[in-house]
Amino acid sequence: MPEEIKLKHTQKKLFDAAIKVFADRGYREATVREICKTAGAANINAVNYYFGSKEKLYRKILDTIFSAYDRFDQEDWDRKTPREQLKAMIAKFCAMLYKNNAFASDITSIFISEMTQPSPFIEELVDTYNRPRIKRHLKMFRDLLGEDATDDMARDCLVSVAGQLLYYSFAWPVFSRLFPDYSADERHEQWAAHVYAFSLGGIEAVRNQTLKKKEDAHGDYA
């Protein structure tokens, strides 16, 4: 095996091993020794050689996780109507999480751990990946809600939709025991369609409620 290919192969083995170890042990409890052992690397300095440190390796994994959604979230975004944006956002998020049961993977375990026990990198990750995405999504919800929409209304709609999308990731140990025949992989497209229809109905209800309040207020001053 040529030396360059061998180096890339070793680096990938360490990266994949680190995902498993971080998922099983968590960022703080994982050790370089265990990562190297899992990867079959005899040299304990392999992580430092290829990635610089345990911290830098974990950050590289987090960058991979947090950037995954952005790779397709922005596709033709500005050419879509707000409804098309919402539908695409939901469908792609469901595919990313539930197709091939990805939500049960080590990658998702690391993501959930980062949500419950954030690493020192969370601030920068949010600024790099989440904040620009949320800005796009909030504008979409304001457009769907109409000209009288407030920032609070857009935020609450965003959280409501996100909660539906993330439910299985957090509740699967309970849900799968209550509904053992349910397959998130086989039904992820149906789930996306349901979340879209349900969310659109909720957004329309909020919009109509806002319009009614506006009409009532005008009537009071008439």
KAJOJO-V427435 format. One line per field, one symbol per residue. ss: DSSP state (~ for helix, > for strand, _ for the rest). Layout:
ss->???
//
This chain:
ss->__~~~~~~~~~~~~~~~~~~~~~~~______~~~~~~~~______~~~~~~__~~~~~~~~~~~~~~~_~~~~___~~~__~~~~~~~~~~~~~~~~~~~~~~~_~~~~~~~~~~~_____~~~~~~~~~~~~~~~~~~~~~~~~_____~~~~~~~~~~~~~~~~~~~~~~~~~~~~_________~~~~~~~~~~~~~~~~~~~~~~~~~~~~~~~~~~_
//
